[in-house]
Amino acid sequence: MNNQNTVLAKFILSLLFIAGLNSASLFAQEKKKATITKKDPKSFFSKPDLMQIGVYYYPEQWPREQWDRDLKNIKKLGFEFTHFAEFAWTYMEPVEGKYDFKWLDDALAIAEKEGLKVILCTPTPTPPAWMGDKYPEIYLVDANGRRREHGNRANVSVTNEKYREFTDQIVSELGKRYGKNKNIMGWQIDNEPLATPDFSPSSHKAFQIWLKAKYGTIEKLNTEWVGNFWSTRYNNFDQIILPNTEIYFEDKLSPHAVLDFKRFTSDAQADYLNRQAEILRKYIDPKQWITTNFTNVIYDADPRSANKLDFITYTMYPVSGQNPLGGDSFRMGSPNKIYEANDYYRSINGVTGVMELQPGQVNWAGINPQLLPGTVHMWISQAFGGGCSFTCTYRYRHPLGSSEMYHDGIVGTDGVTLTTGGKEFVESIQDMKMLRKEYDPKAVLPQNIAKIKTGFLWSHENLWDLENQKQTKFWNTWKHRNTYTAAIKSAGAPMDFITEEDNFADYPFIVAPAYQLIDQKIVAKWQKYVENGGNLILTCRTGQKDKNGHFFEANWSAPIVPLIGADVDFFDMLVTDVNGIVKAGETSYQWNSWADVLTPKKGTEVLATYEDQFYRGKAAAVTRKLGKGTITYIGVESNDGNLERQIVRSVYSRANLAIEDLPKGVFIEWRDGFYVGVNYSNEPINLSIPKGSKILIGQNPLLPAQAVIWK
């Protein structure tokens, strides 16, 4: 068990204690937990099925006399499953302690009659009005001290013991009633858990308990939080308040306190999800799986901490009013979102799915344009290529009222006519039927692709620390990450998001972007990986701090200097109207946000140099051989990412490996013997499909907003 999980375990035990559990009952609960084991997530899905496709339906939102028609039509369109009840608590428990599941029984029976499997949800993001009326302490409090109220969703404090009691009760009732229902394929816990920072009294107390579990003594906390600065030391844990960055304007709070609050917030959300999973597992059939749906690759929560769930799925809305590649890309969405989510969530334990995929126009973005025809079909194809076991869409029927009434569905406002996105979902359903006939169970990843398999080393703690101390308003950790994942994908390389605990030897190449928080353990692991033949790419800001966010009492990034073969002399950033120049080979690139200025040691090759500023001629990127492998350090962030793309691609090429040369916004994935290509760019792209290949779906050249699948 790593240190973060140890802290989470102590925190959970402390919460159980303050909830009134005595030692005997606590040990009994721990013993009971030990008898509950999880299955291999892959065993829940049949490989020959490839990817199942489903759609959300809300029986409680439509007249009872329309349920039969709607669910019959869902089946007729080819959907294989539907999804019920994540927002229906007020119908399940209309008054405190009185449950009504008759309506849900009826809806489940209709789904079963029509041959639709069901994902059943716990309704915990939407507490009923009576709960808040009687127990207002259940609500989350924002950074400005405003308490959330009834009338929206995700408005609760997940550390509040009263709310956790109600959660335990409703989840237990659902598990007892439906846990043996053979038509339920799995369970979704909550909905889009955000790990929103909570400044309620419940959160305040829980944070103090979490800190005591982490540090043990107040003296240790004062040391790690640098309490000798600005007289910020504490005499005891009861004096600690929640670090609220919104109420300080002149200076910032201790970054160590802020980092710990981020850790705590993520742990509290994970504990809430894990708690529901453990309750369900006592009642449900072992063939039913348990998951939740995080949004994209989420900021405030570390999904890996929700480790009692069988696997993690994600919500995906790529079009949100931005125009990332110019032209019509605002109608196709961010080219990075789906492949990053696929590679991130699949990597956690080998299985993922899209629980909620944008079906068309939405209501919540700053600008909500129509999608380019073909876009939804392209997204579904990309989800398939990225290894998803299922894709589901929110929602079947276009709402007629309330806050999401401008949100598209599979059918329009008349309840029966297919929308454009609905037609593309049906097209994808037919695709899947055909692909299942072409499936070859003996297919294995081709060697030319396996040789460039790349691990992307990612840590939410690095993300939180970087975003808290950006040092320049132009630093964006998400953009930095996107630059490197896009460079990897341009080579056609398969990618897994990995952690420090994973086996690095599984990956011929590893990229660790802006890996700021380090210790000697990870540096030693990097060095061993390279010496044994791995190719490691580190980027600017790596190695500046220890795991609790302190600088080392040494020169900049001192622990990694022997590894990268260069000193980090200093770092620089430029103002709004100034761009610097960095040159690699014969090509010059502009930069503005961050530049590590390097002095290479003997035997280290310079890949890029600064062409202006007072450090003109100094190194911006370096590489060297170490043992059987290579280590490359890219110390500058270019404005358009083209420098990083060039250098990442050169690392593959220097290893004498063949790679793709895919334009920005064009991606190819391999999955179960199928190649899947998608095009987010504004131009037709002629993919290098080998002669003799069989194109099963689409065509080459590949048009914008289109997909092609071949064997």
GUMI-961716 format. One record per residue (C-alpha): x, y, z. Coordinates in steps of 0.1 Angstrom, whole numbers, plus 2048, in hexadecimal, padded with zeros to 3 digits. Layout:
residues N
X | Y | Z
...
***
This chain:
residues 711
800 | 800 | 800
80F | 821 | 7F6
810 | 840 | 80D
7F1 | 850 | 7FE
7DC | 831 | 802
7E9 | 82E | 826
7DE | 851 | 82E
7BC | 84A | 81E
7B8 | 82A | 832
7C0 | 83C | 853
7A8 | 857 | 849
78C | 83F | 843
792 | 82E | 864
791 | 84F | 876
770 | 858 | 865
761 | 837 | 870
76D | 83E | 893
75D | 861 | 896
73D | 852 | 886
739 | 83E | 8A6
747 | 81C | 89D
757 | 80A | 8BA
776 | 7F5 | 8B6
764 | 7D4 | 8B5
74C | 7DF | 899
769 | 7EF | 886
77E | 7CF | 886
75F | 7BB | 87C
75A | 7D2 | 85F
77E | 7D0 | 854
77C | 7AA | 856
75D | 7AA | 841
76D | 7C0 | 827
78A | 7A7 | 824
772 | 78C | 818
766 | 7A1 | 7FB
77C | 79D | 7DC
77A | 7AE | 7BB
77A | 79C | 79A
791 | 7A2 | 77D
77F | 7C0 | 76C
785 | 7B0 | 749
770 | 792 | 754
750 | 7A7 | 754
752 | 7AC | 72E
752 | 794 | 711
76F | 79C | 6F9
75C | 791 | 6DA
741 | 7AC | 6E3
75D | 7C6 | 6DE
749 | 7E4 | 6EA
725 | 7E6 | 6F5
711 | 806 | 6EF
6F6 | 813 | 706
6E1 | 832 | 70E
6D5 | 844 | 72E
6AF | 844 | 735
69D | 855 | 751
67B | 844 | 758
674 | 85D | 774
676 | 87A | 75C
65C | 86D | 743
637 | 862 | 744
633 | 83D | 74F
61F | 836 | 72F
63D | 83F | 719
656 | 828 | 72A
64D | 809 | 715
64F | 81C | 6F5
670 | 82C | 6FD
682 | 80D | 70A
674 | 7F9 | 6ED
682 | 813 | 6D5
6A4 | 813 | 6E6
6A6 | 7EE | 6E0
69A | 7F1 | 6BC
6B5 | 80A | 6B5
6CF | 7F0 | 6C0
6DA | 7FD | 6E2
6E4 | 7E0 | 6F9
6DF | 7F0 | 71B
6D1 | 80E | 72C
6D9 | 822 | 74C
6C2 | 82B | 768
6BD | 840 | 787
6DC | 854 | 791
6C7 | 873 | 797
6A8 | 862 | 7A5
6AC | 862 | 7CB
68D | 877 | 7D1
679 | 85B | 7C0
68B | 83F | 7D2
687 | 84F | 7F5
66B | 869 | 7F2
66B | 86E | 818
686 | 865 | 831
688 | 83F | 837
66B | 837 | 81F
676 | 826 | 7FF
663 | 823 | 7DE
673 | 80D | 7C3
653 | 802 | 7B2
659 | 81A | 795
67D | 80E | 791
671 | 7EA | 792
659 | 7F1 | 776
674 | 802 | 761
68D | 7E6 | 766
672 | 7CD | 75D
66B | 7DF | 73C
691 | 7E0 | 734
694 | 7BB | 73B
676 | 7B3 | 725
685 | 7C7 | 708
6A7 | 7B6 | 70C
6BA | 7D4 | 71A
6D4 | 7CF | 735
6D5 | 7EB | 74F
6EF | 7FF | 761
6E0 | 808 | 782
6EC | 827 | 795
6ED | 833 | 7B9
6DB | 855 | 7BA
6F4 | 866 | 7D2
6FB | 885 | 7BD
6D8 | 892 | 7C2
6CA | 891 | 7E6
6A5 | 897 | 7EA
697 | 8B7 | 7F7
68C | 8A9 | 818
6AF | 8A0 | 821
6BD | 8C3 | 81E
69F | 8D2 | 82F
6A4 | 8BC | 84E
6CA | 8B8 | 84C
6D9 | 8D7 | 83B
6FC | 8CD | 847
6FD | 8B3 | 82B
704 | 8CE | 811
727 | 8D8 | 804
734 | 8FB | 80C
747 | 90E | 7F2
767 | 922 | 7F6
753 | 942 | 7FC
740 | 932 | 818
720 | 92D | 804
70D | 90D | 80C
6FF | 8FA | 7EF
6DA | 8F5 | 7F0
6C0 | 8DE | 7E0
6B8 | 8E2 | 7BB
6D7 | 8D6 | 7AA
6EF | 8B8 | 7AC
711 | 8B0 | 7BB
708 | 8C7 | 7D7
711 | 8B2 | 7F5
72D | 8AE | 80E
73B | 88B | 80A
74B | 88D | 82C
72B | 895 | 83E
722 | 877 | 854
6FC | 87D | 851
6FE | 87D | 82B
714 | 85E | 82C
6FA | 84D | 842
6DF | 854 | 828
6F6 | 848 | 80D
6FD | 828 | 81F
6D7 | 822 | 823
6CD | 829 | 7FF
6EA | 815 | 7F0
6E2 | 7F8 | 807
6BD | 7F8 | 7FD
6C7 | 7F8 | 7D8
6E0 | 7DC | 7DD
6C8 | 7C7 | 7F0
6AC | 7CC | 7D7
6BF | 7CA | 7B6
6DF | 7B9 | 7BE
6D4 | 797 | 7B0
6C1 | 7A5 | 792
6D1 | 793 | 775
6C8 | 7AE | 75C
6DE | 7C8 | 76E
700 | 7C7 | 75E
710 | 7DF | 776
70E | 7FD | 78E
718 | 821 | 78A
720 | 831 | 7AC
716 | 856 | 7AE
71B | 86B | 78E
739 | 87E | 782
749 | 881 | 7A5
75D | 8A1 | 7A4
76F | 8A2 | 7C6
764 | 8C6 | 7C9
777 | 8D9 | 7E5
75F | 8DA | 803
762 | 8F4 | 81F
746 | 8E7 | 834
74A | 8DF | 85A
749 | 8BA | 851
766 | 8BE | 838
779 | 8D4 | 851
778 | 8B9 | 86C
77F | 89D | 854
79E | 8B0 | 846
7AC | 8B3 | 869
7A7 | 88E | 86E
7B8 | 887 | 84C
7D6 | 89D | 856
7DA | 88B | 877
7DA | 86A | 865
7F4 | 876 | 84D
80C | 888 | 864
806 | 879 | 886
813 | 897 | 899
80D | 8BC | 895
833 | 8C1 | 896
836 | 8AC | 876
81A | 8C0 | 865
82A | 8E1 | 86E
84B | 8D6 | 85F
83B | 8CA | 83E
825 | 8E9 | 83C
842 | 900 | 844
830 | 90E | 862
84E | 924 | 86B
844 | 93A | 84E
82D | 957 | 856
826 | 948 | 878
80F | 92E | 868
818 | 912 | 881
7FD | 900 | 895
7FB | 8F4 | 8B9
7E3 | 8D7 | 8B1
7CF | 8C9 | 894
7AF | 8DA | 8A1
7BD | 8FC | 897
7C1 | 8F3 | 873
7A8 | 903 | 85B
7A0 | 8FA | 837
7B9 | 90A | 81F
7A3 | 921 | 80B
7B5 | 932 | 7EE
796 | 946 | 7E5
798 | 95D | 803
7BC | 968 | 801
7C5 | 982 | 7E8
7E7 | 991 | 7F2
7FA | 971 | 7F5
7F5 | 94C | 7F1
7F0 | 932 | 80B
80A | 918 | 813
80C | 902 | 7F4
812 | 8E4 | 80B
7F1 | 8EA | 81C
7DF | 8EF | 7FB
7EE | 8CF | 7ED
7E3 | 8BB | 80C
7BF | 8C9 | 808
7BF | 8BD | 7E4
7CA | 89B | 7F0
7B0 | 89A | 80B
794 | 8A5 | 7F4
79D | 889 | 7DB
79F | 870 | 7F7
77E | 87A | 806
76D | 875 | 7E4
77E | 854 | 7DF
773 | 848 | 801
74F | 852 | 7FA
750 | 83D | 7DA
762 | 820 | 7E9
749 | 81F | 806
72C | 81B | 7EE
73F | 800 | 7DA
745 | 7EC | 7FA
720 | 7EE | 804
714 | 7E3 | 7E2
72D | 7C6 | 7E0
71D | 7B6 | 7FE
6FC | 7B2 | 7EB
702 | 7B0 | 7C6
709 | 793 | 7AE
72E | 78F | 7A7
726 | 793 | 782
71B | 7B7 | 788
737 | 7D0 | 786
73B | 7F1 | 799
748 | 812 | 78A
744 | 837 | 789
748 | 851 | 76E
762 | 86C | 772
763 | 88A | 75B
77E | 888 | 740
79F | 886 | 753
793 | 898 | 772
7A6 | 8B3 | 785
79B | 8B1 | 7AA
798 | 88C | 7AE
7B1 | 870 | 7A9
79B | 854 | 79B
7B5 | 83A | 7A4
7AD | 83F | 7C9
78A | 831 | 7C3
79A | 80F | 7C4
77C | 7FB | 7D1
76A | 7FF | 7B0
76F | 7E5 | 795
77A | 7FF | 77B
775 | 824 | 773
762 | 833 | 756
760 | 856 | 749
748 | 871 | 73C
752 | 882 | 71B
746 | 8A2 | 70B
761 | 8AD | 6F2
74F | 8CB | 6E3
74D | 8E8 | 6FB
74F | 907 | 6E6
775 | 907 | 6E0
787 | 905 | 6BE
7A7 | 8F2 | 6C6
7B3 | 8EC | 6A2
7A1 | 909 | 691
789 | 905 | 674
76C | 8EE | 67C
77E | 8DE | 69A
765 | 8F0 | 6B1
74B | 8D8 | 6A3
761 | 8B9 | 6AA
76F | 8C2 | 6CC
790 | 8BE | 6DE
7A5 | 8A4 | 6CC
7B6 | 89A | 6EC
799 | 892 | 703
78D | 86F | 6F8
7AF | 85F | 6F2
7BC | 86D | 713
79E | 860 | 726
7A0 | 83E | 715
7C4 | 83B | 71E
7C1 | 848 | 741
7A3 | 835 | 74E
7AB | 815 | 73B
7CD | 815 | 74B
7C0 | 814 | 76F
7B7 | 7F0 | 76E
7B3 | 7E5 | 74A
78E | 7EE | 744
77B | 80E | 73D
75C | 81B | 72A
74C | 83C | 720
72F | 83E | 738
723 | 85F | 72A
72B | 86A | 707
71F | 88B | 6F7
703 | 883 | 6DF
702 | 8A4 | 6CD
6FC | 8C8 | 6D7
6FD | 8D0 | 6FC
6F1 | 8EB | 713
70D | 8F3 | 72C
72B | 900 | 719
732 | 925 | 712
729 | 91E | 6EE
716 | 8FF | 6E3
719 | 8FA | 6BD
70C | 8DE | 6A8
724 | 8C1 | 6A2
733 | 8BA | 680
721 | 89D | 670
734 | 87D | 678
743 | 88A | 699
72F | 874 | 6B1
737 | 855 | 69C
75B | 85F | 69C
75C | 862 | 6C2
74B | 840 | 6C7
765 | 830 | 6AF
781 | 840 | 6C2
773 | 833 | 6E3
773 | 810 | 6D3
796 | 814 | 6C7
7A2 | 820 | 6E9
796 | 7FF | 6F9
774 | 809 | 708
75E | 7EB | 713
73F | 800 | 70E
733 | 822 | 703
714 | 832 | 711
704 | 854 | 709
6F1 | 86D | 71E
6D4 | 86C | 715
6B9 | 85B | 701
69E | 876 | 701
6A3 | 89B | 6FC
696 | 8AD | 71C
678 | 8C3 | 719
680 | 8D9 | 737
698 | 8E1 | 753
6BD | 8EA | 753
6C8 | 8D2 | 737
6AB | 8D8 | 71F
6C3 | 8E2 | 703
6D6 | 8C1 | 707
6D3 | 8AA | 6E9
6C8 | 886 | 6ED
6C6 | 868 | 6D6
6A3 | 872 | 6CD
696 | 896 | 6CB
67B | 8A9 | 6DD
65F | 894 | 6CE
66D | 875 | 6E0
670 | 860 | 6C0
684 | 871 | 6A4
6A9 | 869 | 6A3
6C1 | 887 | 6A6
6E0 | 889 | 691
6F4 | 87B | 6AF
6DA | 860 | 6B3
6DE | 855 | 68F
704 | 853 | 694
700 | 83E | 6B4
6EA | 826 | 6A0
704 | 826 | 685
71E | 81C | 69F
708 | 801 | 6AC
707 | 7F2 | 689
72D | 7F6 | 687
731 | 7E2 | 6A6
71C | 7C5 | 69A
731 | 7C3 | 67B
752 | 7C6 | 68E
748 | 7A9 | 6A5
746 | 793 | 686
769 | 79E | 67D
778 | 799 | 69F
796 | 782 | 6A1
79D | 775 | 6C5
7C0 | 76C | 6BB
7CA | 790 | 6B2
7E8 | 79E | 6C5
7F8 | 7C0 | 6C5
810 | 7C3 | 6A8
834 | 7C4 | 6B1
83A | 7E5 | 69F
820 | 7F5 | 6B6
82A | 7E2 | 6D6
84E | 7EF | 6D2
842 | 814 | 6D5
82A | 80E | 6F2
82D | 82C | 709
826 | 832 | 72D
81A | 855 | 737
824 | 85A | 75B
809 | 86F | 76C
802 | 87B | 78F
7E5 | 890 | 79B
7FA | 89D | 7B7
812 | 8AC | 79D
7F4 | 8BB | 78C
7E7 | 8CB | 7AC
809 | 8D9 | 7B6
811 | 8E7 | 793
7F0 | 8F8 | 790
7F3 | 907 | 7B3
815 | 917 | 7AC
815 | 91E | 787
82E | 93A | 788
820 | 947 | 767
7FC | 94C | 75C
805 | 93B | 73C
80D | 919 | 74D
7F1 | 900 | 747
7F8 | 8DC | 753
7DC | 8CE | 73E
7EB | 8DE | 71E
80D | 8D2 | 727
800 | 8AE | 72B
7EC | 8B1 | 70A
80B | 8BB | 6F8
81D | 89C | 701
801 | 883 | 6FD
7FA | 892 | 6DB
81F | 88D | 6D2
81D | 869 | 6DD
7FE | 863 | 6C9
80C | 873 | 6AA
825 | 856 | 6A8
808 | 83D | 6AA
815 | 830 | 6CC
7FD | 81F | 6E4
7FD | 831 | 705
7F4 | 828 | 729
7F3 | 841 | 746
808 | 832 | 761
812 | 839 | 785
832 | 836 | 799
827 | 814 | 7A5
823 | 805 | 782
83C | 7EF | 771
851 | 806 | 75B
860 | 7E9 | 749
83F | 7E3 | 737
846 | 803 | 723
862 | 808 | 70A
85B | 82E | 70E
850 | 843 | 72B
847 | 868 | 72B
844 | 87A | 74D
838 | 89E | 746
840 | 8BA | 760
845 | 89F | 77B
84C | 8B9 | 796
848 | 8A5 | 7B6
862 | 889 | 7B9
876 | 875 | 7D3
895 | 85F | 7D0
87F | 841 | 7CB
871 | 84D | 7AA
892 | 85A | 79E
8A2 | 839 | 7A5
886 | 827 | 792
88A | 83E | 774
8B0 | 838 | 774
8AC | 812 | 776
891 | 813 | 75A
8A9 | 826 | 743
8C7 | 811 | 74B
8B3 | 7F2 | 743
8AA | 7FF | 720
88D | 816 | 725
889 | 838 | 714
87E | 853 | 72C
873 | 876 | 724
871 | 890 | 740
865 | 8B4 | 73A
868 | 8D6 | 74A
861 | 8DB | 76F
869 | 8B6 | 776
87A | 8AF | 798
878 | 8D2 | 7A7
867 | 8C7 | 7C7
864 | 8AA | 7E0
843 | 898 | 7E5
835 | 8B2 | 7FD
83E | 8CE | 7E6
85F | 8DB | 7F5
87D | 8E5 | 7E2
89C | 8D0 | 7E7
8B8 | 8E0 | 7FB
8CE | 8DE | 7DC
8CF | 8EC | 7B9
8B0 | 8EC | 7A3
8A3 | 8C9 | 79C
8C2 | 8BA | 7AC
8B5 | 896 | 7B0
8B1 | 892 | 78A
8D1 | 8A4 | 77E
8E6 | 884 | 77E
8CA | 873 | 76B
8C4 | 88D | 74F
8E9 | 895 | 74C
8E4 | 8BB | 74F
8E1 | 8D6 | 769
8C2 | 8EA | 76B
8D1 | 90D | 76F
8B0 | 920 | 773
88E | 923 | 763
87E | 940 | 751
85C | 94C | 745
852 | 969 | 72E
837 | 984 | 72F
818 | 987 | 71A
826 | 997 | 6FB
848 | 986 | 6FA
851 | 965 | 6EB
873 | 954 | 6ED
884 | 93F | 6D2
891 | 91C | 6D5
8A1 | 909 | 6B9
8A3 | 8E4 | 6B2
8B6 | 8DA | 693
8AD | 8F3 | 678
88B | 8FB | 686
883 | 918 | 69E
866 | 917 | 6B7
856 | 932 | 6CD
851 | 92E | 6F3
843 | 943 | 70E
837 | 931 | 72D
854 | 91C | 73B
879 | 917 | 734
892 | 902 | 748
8B5 | 90E | 73E
8CD | 8F1 | 73D
8F2 | 8EB | 73E
8FA | 8C9 | 730
915 | 8B3 | 73F
92E | 89F | 72B
91E | 884 | 716
8FC | 896 | 714
8EF | 8A0 | 6F2
8DD | 8C2 | 6ED
8BD | 8BF | 6D9
8B1 | 8E3 | 6DB
8C0 | 905 | 6E5
8B3 | 927 | 6EE
8B8 | 940 | 6D2
8B2 | 960 | 6E6
8AF | 96F | 709
8CE | 974 | 71E
8D4 | 94E | 71E
8D6 | 94A | 6F8
8E9 | 92B | 6EF
8E0 | 918 | 70F
8CF | 8F6 | 70C
8A9 | 8F2 | 70C
8A7 | 8CC | 707
8C1 | 8B1 | 70B
8C4 | 88B | 707
8DD | 870 | 710
8E2 | 84B | 711
8E3 | 83A | 733
8E9 | 815 | 734
8D3 | 805 | 71A
8BA | 821 | 718
8B7 | 847 | 713
8AC | 864 | 728
89F | 884 | 717
897 | 8A4 | 72A
881 | 8BF | 718
885 | 8DE | 72D
870 | 8F7 | 719
84B | 8F8 | 710
845 | 905 | 6ED
826 | 919 | 6E4
818 | 901 | 6CB
827 | 8E0 | 6D8
839 | 8D9 | 6B7
85C | 8D8 | 6C7
850 | 8BE | 6E0
840 | 8AA | 6C4
860 | 8AA | 6B1
876 | 89F | 6CE
85E | 884 | 6DA
85C | 876 | 6B7
882 | 877 | 6B5
885 | 861 | 6D4
871 | 846 | 6C2
885 | 84B | 6A2
8A7 | 849 | 6B4
89C | 827 | 6C0
89A | 81D | 69B
874 | 817 | 69E
85B | 81F | 683
840 | 837 | 68D
822 | 848 | 67E
823 | 86D | 674
7FF | 877 | 67C
7F4 | 89B | 679
7E6 | 8AD | 696
7C3 | 8A0 | 69F
7C7 | 87F | 68D
7CB | 85F | 6A1
7CE | 83A | 69B
7C7 | 81F | 6B5
7CB | 7F9 | 6B4
7B2 | 7E4 | 6C7
7AA | 7BF | 6C4
7B7 | 7BC | 6A1
7A7 | 7DC | 694
7B7 | 7FD | 68B
7A2 | 81C | 692
7AA | 83E | 682
798 | 85E | 68B
79C | 882 | 67D
796 | 8A1 | 692
7A9 | 8B7 | 679
79A | 8CD | 65E
7A9 | 8BA | 640
7A5 | 898 | 630
7C2 | 882 | 63B
7D0 | 864 | 627
7DA | 84A | 641
7F5 | 832 | 63A
7DF | 813 | 63A
7F4 | 7F5 | 62D
7EB | 7E5 | 60C
7D5 | 7C6 | 611
7C3 | 7D5 | 630
79E | 7D1 | 632
78C | 7F2 | 639
76D | 7E9 | 64D
75F | 80B | 655
764 | 82D | 645
77D | 836 | 62A
7A0 | 842 | 622
7A8 | 85F | 61E
798 | 866 | 63F
781 | 885 | 63F
77D | 89D | 65D
766 | 890 | 679
768 | 86D | 66A
776 | 84B | 675
785 | 82E | 663
789 | 80A | 670
79E | 7F0 | 65E
7AE | 7CE | 663
***
